[in-house]
Amino acid sequence: MIGQLKASTNIDIQKCVLDDMEAIIADDDELLHRMLLPMTVVSPDTPSDGTVLSKSSQSTTNTSLIRTLLRVSFLQPTLLATLLQKLPSLDENSENEDGVCDGGNGGCGNESTRSMVNDLPRLILSQIRWLDSIVDPGPLCETVLECLHVCSRRLQLELIDIIGDITPDGDSEKVVASLREAKDADESLLLPVLEAISTLRLSSESLSFVMLDALNAIDSAPPSSIPSIVRFLMNNSNKSDVMVVPGESNNTSSAMTIMSKLRTKLSVDDVPQNANAYALTLEAISQGMQYRDDLVSSLLTSVSQTNSSDEHGPADMWLLLCANFAPHNKHKVLSLFRKKTIAGLFTEDLIKSSFCGKSPPLAFLFETSITDLCDSLLRSPEQATRDFGAHMYYHSFREFKDPVERQNIVAALVTHVGSGIVREVDSAMHVLTTLTMIGTSAKSRTSSELRPFAAFVVSLLDQLSTLTIGQARRLFMILFSLNSEESADMVHIVIRKHLSAASVDMKRIGIIGSTAFVVSQSEYLRGDNVLNKGNNCNESSESYSLGNQSGDKLKEEIFKVLELAHTHCDPSQSKNSNSSQRQAHSHSPLAYLYDELALAIKGKHVAPLVRDWIVDKYSNILENLFMGDFPEDGSLIPESDADRLLTEQSDTTFPVGQMRFNLDDEDAALYMRILPFVVSKSLSQQVRGKERLICKVPVKFSRNC
């Protein structure tokens, strides 16, 4: 039948069909509802005597009878106009049905009838979508605009949604004017209106008015509406557009105006309550800037012209991270960060205000922008820039709780340590030290939040040969402070390996590791965090925060490590002390061990009970090696034969010792051997006529005396 209608040229038949359809649409809502639903096709061989058909004898299509009729050219214009003109009355009936139901005076009536009345407007508008062709779009567009101003908001949303599909190019200006009127009457229609306008082809003048409406709406729009507004602005503004903003004397480019509005809008304190909305906003800004060099340039210019640190807010940091999203913008953003950090305008306070409590909105930018920027900042030659990058790493680790994100941060820091550049390694080690303190409590022995990633930090032991003494000391402190048994076992193996080596440089690494173990475990004996430089020098040597059993076990471990280090450093106890390959300065490792322990004690990083044990254990060694007693007869002649030989040396090429410094002119009870400090006693290995210095500290001491 449809095929016959399409081929028919009989005006009477066409008029008859149109009259019947207009009557059905006007008077029979139930039949119209059935015509708007998908058709059920019955097979020709099914009985016609009213027998119930089986499912195999029926098939449902996605096409309704109305949509099928709309494909007939001569029916479409009139049928569409009649259907659209039906909408206001249907909308009014729907509101009346709702009012009767809400009034409570006799119930809601027939539920199926009420449902049908509510569905009819939606079904009618769905027929217009995705039509193969529209015979006469101009009158159809006018009819839609007429209905737009008389329907309820629910139906207005449906009409605005389809208007972009039916508007011819010549009517775009008129459609935009009507949509703006509808938006002015109801501000909640802003987003649907912008979405519809974005599908139209507009002149520069009309587009500028719409852009101005969107810009003005940013200030008062709720956070949930900002992403759509931003996408519209990013996608529809032109590089050459100049906007006349009410209240401003100077006309600025559209890009500069957009960036100014965004800097103002993002400088708010309701981010945690609207995290999803701001996340979508930052995503829209990032994607928009990816292909808009004018937006990026306007942002960089605006930020660079700000000359006070107080004027920089979280919005600046967020927008710069959005600009850094695109690979071709990274160099420009990095240059601005370096300039600002050197000038002291970008500070840690800016990072705190931008990151703390705001990780959900920034999650989109973490991998593509934040970590990449931190990496570049930490590699910079300027100290201020590296410090800023270190702060960004630290606060990123604190705010982003996801294990994968934290693992990426730790892996990046380990890569920095392996770079071999001293300044870069120092900065990365400083960040790892601060990360170790997160979640660490010496009193409760809680583990650091860095502990799950201890394997990454342990891998830095392979880089010990490239680290300076200070960097190695810091690395051992980090490893022991992680409170991880697996990593501690690996560290102790490395320490024993270095202590047993013949090279003095290798032994020094082992000595540093042993001392770091003593210092790190001392914090648990007294409840302080050494990495945070907390100490209490007035504690009793018998008091410690752990239980007696665990405290005694920990003390034993500390004493065993100290004895092991002393055994490997003391040439008199070393197994290879008589080896011909022993180095000339055999006492150097032992002196270095004493130096490390002395520095730790001086810095009050050693628990009092450990300090007392070290003093009791090793003070006699110092006295025996470098101090002696005078005879009881009061003479100033040393009792030791070796010391007397030092004062009676006949070899003119060897320095002759003299008894000095009896400044108070009283009888001296003891004396100190200064000469062995500055002259090697291994005459067989020394170069004749040259002094071989063992330790710089005694030399300075003797010169000062």
ABEGO torsion letter per residue (X at the ends): XAAAAAABABAAAAAAAAAAAAAAAAABAAAAAAAABBBBBBBAABBAAGBBBBAAABBBBABBAAAAAAABAAAAAAAAAAAAAAAAAAAAAAAAAAAAAAAGBGEAEBAAAAAAAAAAAAAAAAAABGBABBABAAAAAAAAAAAAAABBAAAAAAAAAAAAAABBAAAAAAAAAAAAAAAAABAAAAAAAAAAAAABBBBAAAAAAAAAAAAAAAAABBAAAAAAAAAAAAAABBAABBBBBBGBABBBBAAAAAAAAAAAAABBAAAAAAAAAAAAAAAAAAAAAAABAAAAAAAAAAAAABABAAABBAAAAAAAAAAAABAAAAAAAAAAAAAAAAAGABBAAAAAAAABGAAAAAAAAAAAAAAAAAAAAAABABAAAAAAAAAAAAAAAAABABAAAAAAAAAAAAAAAAAGBAAAAAAAAAAAAAAAABGBBAAAGBBBAAAAAAAAAAAAAAAAAABBAAAAAAAAAAAAAAGBAAAAAAAAAAAAAAAABABAAAAAAAAAAAAAAAAAAAAAAAGBBAAAGBBBAABBAABBABBAAAAAAAAAAAAAAAAAAAAAABAAABAAAABAABBABAAAAAAAAAAAAAAAAAAGABBAAAAAAAAAAAAAAAAAAABBBBBAAGBABBABAAAAAAAABABAABBBBBBBGBAAGBBBABBBBAAAAABBABAAABBBGBBBBABAAAAAAAAAX
